[in-house]
Amino acid sequence: MSKYDGTAPVAVTVDLVIFTLRRSALHLLLIERGKGPFLGELALPGGFVRDDEDLRQAALRELGEETGVDGTRLHLEQLRTFGTPGRDPRVRTFTVAYLALGPDLPNPVAGTDAAHARWMPVQDALTCGLAFDHAAILQEGLHRARAKLEYTTVAAAFCQEPFTLAELRHVYEVVWDLDLDPSNFRRKVLKADDFVIPTGEYRAPEVGRPAELYRRGRAEMLFPPMVRA
């Protein structure tokens, strides 16, 4: 077995799986690559990590440069590292993938290596064919997002504060792709420790009774958990 002697070229990149809710559907932020390899193909935002920055800094910079989205306002967490040989035809590359979530994010503005940037419904992105191994990274990010809604309070990251419980329920229904009983959902949310906090204000709908408004509580873990059916 050969021993690594520091001469083999190895690169580190970051890629971002960014979800938001638009028009009652879960959307993914994608770019059209303006340079090779995979010129003109759709891909996740991302790029090479510079010598003077850490991984999170690189993720935030690439997101801003390629799409114009401010990642500091998003829920941002490391997803996992991908390093299958041949995943990048230029050089042996390890990419650290990030998962980002935000409420109804604005239209992106393409820059640097991205010829275009746009939001795409996740169901379409899963079948459109992405550059590199980004389809596998997307699948991993979607699985993580769905799972985290069960045991953390991250669903509130999709909501503009203040929000109603119906709006919070809509997040779960869209991300999980299933319908939830409103009364049962309300009971579970209000029973959870410091998940949401009432603001004391109400929003008057066009039809029906005013809906109570909430903001996100301090809890990060959801107890008891919100288990999928």
Secondary structure per residue as TSV (DSSP state, phi and psi in degrees):
chain	resnum	aa	ss	phi	psi
A	1	M	-	360.0	127.5
A	2	S	-	-75.5	151.1
A	3	K	-	-106.4	136.3
A	4	Y	-	-65.4	126.9
A	5	D	-	-113.0	10.4
A	6	G	S	87.3	1.7
A	7	T	-	-98.2	-20.4
A	8	A	S	-72.5	131.8
A	9	P	-	-70.7	125.6
A	10	V	E	-136.1	136.5
A	11	A	E	-123.5	154.5
A	12	V	E	-120.2	131.2
A	13	T	E	-125.5	171.3
A	14	V	E	-126.5	144.6
A	15	D	E	-134.2	148.4
A	16	L	E	-124.1	127.2
A	17	V	E	-99.1	108.4
A	18	I	E	-117.2	118.0
A	19	F	E	-110.1	144.6
A	20	T	E	-148.8	166.1
A	21	L	E	-102.8	123.4
A	22	R	E	-136.2	131.0
A	23	R	T	50.1	46.4
A	24	S	T	61.2	29.3
A	25	A	E	-142.2	150.1
A	26	L	E	-77.3	125.3
A	27	H	E	-117.1	152.5
A	28	L	E	-119.0	140.0
A	29	L	E	-86.3	123.3
A	30	L	E	-128.2	155.3
A	31	I	E	-119.3	157.4
A	32	E	E	-101.0	122.3
A	33	R	E	-67.2	130.1
A	34	G	S	-95.0	-4.1
A	35	K	S	-137.0	160.1
A	36	G	S	-76.6	160.4
A	37	P	S	-75.7	167.5
A	38	F	S	63.3	38.6
A	39	L	T	-55.6	129.1
A	40	G	T	83.3	-5.3
A	41	E	-	-90.3	158.5
A	42	L	E	-80.2	144.2
A	43	A	E	-154.3	165.6
A	44	L	-	-73.6	149.5
A	45	P	S	-62.4	144.7
A	46	G	E	162.2	-178.9
A	47	G	E	172.1	-171.7
A	48	F	E	-74.1	144.3
A	49	V	-	-82.6	130.2
A	50	R	-	-80.0	160.5
A	51	D	T	-63.4	-27.3
A	52	D	T	-102.7	17.8
A	53	E	-	-135.8	153.0
A	54	D	-	-87.8	-179.4
A	55	L	H	-64.5	-44.9
A	56	R	H	-64.0	-41.6
A	57	Q	H	-60.4	-41.0
A	58	A	H	-64.2	-41.7
A	59	A	H	-62.6	-45.0
A	60	L	H	-66.2	-40.4
A	61	R	H	-65.1	-48.4
A	62	E	H	-61.9	-39.3
A	63	L	H	-61.7	-45.8
A	64	G	H	-66.7	-41.9
A	65	E	H	-68.3	-41.3
A	66	E	H	-87.9	-23.3
A	67	T	H	-131.0	-14.9
A	68	G	-	77.8	5.9
A	69	V	-	-86.2	133.9
A	70	D	-	-84.5	103.5
A	71	G	G	-71.4	-16.1
A	72	T	G	-68.3	-15.5
A	73	R	G	-97.2	4.2
A	74	L	S	-105.9	159.5
A	75	H	E	-73.9	119.4
A	76	L	E	-130.9	125.7
A	77	E	E	-145.4	152.1
A	78	Q	E	-68.1	137.4
A	79	L	E	-93.9	-67.6
A	80	R	E	-174.5	175.1
A	81	T	E	-103.9	136.3
A	82	F	E	-116.5	131.1
A	83	G	-	-147.1	30.1
A	84	T	-	-60.4	129.4
A	85	P	T	-54.9	136.4
A	86	G	T	86.9	0.3
A	87	R	S	-65.5	-25.0
A	88	D	S	-128.5	118.3
A	89	P	S	-68.9	-10.3
A	90	R	S	-81.2	-40.4
A	91	V	S	-165.6	157.2
A	92	R	E	-61.9	119.4
A	93	T	E	-129.4	135.3
A	94	F	E	-110.3	127.9
A	95	T	E	-114.2	136.0
A	96	V	E	-98.5	112.6
A	97	A	E	-88.4	143.1
A	98	Y	E	-119.3	146.8
A	99	L	E	-107.2	130.0
A	100	A	E	-129.7	140.2
A	101	L	E	-131.9	140.5
A	102	G	E	-159.3	159.1
A	103	P	S	-86.3	121.6
A	104	D	S	38.5	63.4
A	105	L	-	-69.9	155.0
A	106	P	-	-72.6	169.7
A	107	N	-	-65.0	134.8
A	108	P	-	-76.3	160.0
A	109	V	-	-122.9	115.8
A	110	A	-	-70.1	149.3
A	111	G	-	-159.2	174.0
A	112	T	T	45.8	-117.0
A	113	D	T	-76.4	-7.6
A	114	A	E	-94.9	123.3
A	115	A	E	-76.3	-36.6
A	116	H	E	-145.5	159.4
A	117	A	E	-142.2	139.3
A	118	R	E	-160.1	162.0
A	119	W	E	-89.5	138.5
A	120	M	E	-132.5	137.0
A	121	P	E	-54.2	136.8
A	122	V	H	-58.2	-38.8
A	123	Q	H	-61.0	-32.9
A	124	D	H	-75.7	-39.9
A	125	A	H	-64.1	-30.3
A	126	L	T	-67.5	-20.0
A	127	T	T	-119.2	-0.4
A	128	C	S	-84.1	-16.3
A	129	G	-	83.9	107.8
A	130	L	-	-108.7	155.9
A	131	A	S	-67.5	163.2
A	132	F	T	53.8	-137.0
A	133	D	T	-108.3	31.1
A	134	H	H	-68.4	-22.5
A	135	A	H	-64.4	-40.3
A	136	A	H	-68.2	-37.8
A	137	I	H	-66.0	-40.7
A	138	L	H	-60.5	-45.6
A	139	Q	H	-59.3	-41.9
A	140	E	H	-64.6	-42.2
A	141	G	H	-65.5	-39.4
A	142	L	H	-66.0	-42.1
A	143	H	H	-62.1	-42.4
A	144	R	H	-64.5	-45.1
A	145	A	H	-61.4	-43.5
A	146	R	H	-65.8	-39.7
A	147	A	H	-69.2	-39.2
A	148	K	H	-67.1	-25.6
A	149	L	H	-65.2	-21.8
A	150	E	H	-75.7	-39.6
A	151	Y	H	-122.4	2.8
A	152	T	B	-129.5	174.2
A	153	T	S	-95.7	19.1
A	154	V	G	-66.0	-17.8
A	155	A	G	-56.0	-31.9
A	156	A	G	-66.9	-17.3
A	157	A	G	-67.4	-19.2
A	158	F	G	-83.6	-7.6
A	159	C	S	-105.8	138.2
A	160	Q	-	-79.2	127.5
A	161	E	S	-81.2	143.4
A	162	P	S	-78.0	160.3
A	163	F	B	-135.0	161.0
A	164	T	-	-94.7	164.1
A	165	L	H	-67.2	-28.2
A	166	A	H	-65.5	-38.4
A	167	E	H	-68.3	-38.4
A	168	L	H	-66.5	-41.2
A	169	R	H	-61.6	-37.1
A	170	H	H	-60.5	-36.3
A	171	V	H	-59.4	-50.3
A	172	Y	H	-60.2	-42.9
A	173	E	H	-65.5	-39.3
A	174	V	H	-71.9	-47.9
A	175	V	H	-67.6	-41.2
A	176	W	H	-83.2	-15.5
A	177	D	T	59.2	51.1
A	178	L	S	-155.3	162.8
A	179	D	-	-94.6	141.2
A	180	L	-	-118.5	144.9
A	181	D	-	-70.6	122.2
A	182	P	H	-57.5	-44.0
A	183	S	H	-67.5	-42.8
A	184	N	H	-65.6	-40.3
A	185	F	H	-64.1	-45.6
A	186	R	H	-58.8	-43.7
A	187	R	H	-61.8	-42.5
A	188	K	H	-67.7	-41.6
A	189	V	H	-65.5	-46.6
A	190	L	H	-71.7	-21.7
A	191	K	H	-79.4	-26.2
A	192	A	S	-67.4	143.2
A	193	D	T	-70.4	114.1
A	194	D	T	54.5	35.6
A	195	F	S	-75.4	-54.4
A	196	V	E	-129.2	154.8
A	197	I	E	-127.6	125.8
A	198	P	E	-66.7	140.9
A	199	T	E	-89.6	-12.8
A	200	G	E	84.5	2.5
A	201	E	E	-112.4	164.6
A	202	Y	E	-133.2	154.0
A	203	R	E	-115.9	127.0
A	204	A	-	-88.3	115.2
A	205	P	-	-77.2	171.2
A	206	E	S	-65.8	-34.6
A	207	V	S	-134.5	138.5
A	208	G	S	99.7	-174.0
A	209	R	S	-79.5	153.7
A	210	P	-	-59.2	143.0
A	211	A	E	-102.2	133.1
A	212	E	E	-69.3	143.2
A	213	L	E	-103.6	146.4
A	214	Y	E	-133.6	162.7
A	215	R	E	-128.3	166.8
A	216	R	E	-70.5	135.9
A	217	G	-	-79.8	-174.1
A	218	R	S	-86.2	-15.0
A	219	A	-	-68.1	141.7
A	220	E	S	-103.8	-33.6
A	221	M	B	-97.2	143.4
A	222	L	-	-98.3	116.2
A	223	F	S	-136.3	122.9
A	224	P	S	-71.3	157.7
A	225	P	-	-66.9	159.7
A	226	M	-	-101.6	88.3
A	227	V	-	-80.4	135.3
A	228	R	-	-67.3	147.0
A	229	A	-	-69.1	360.0
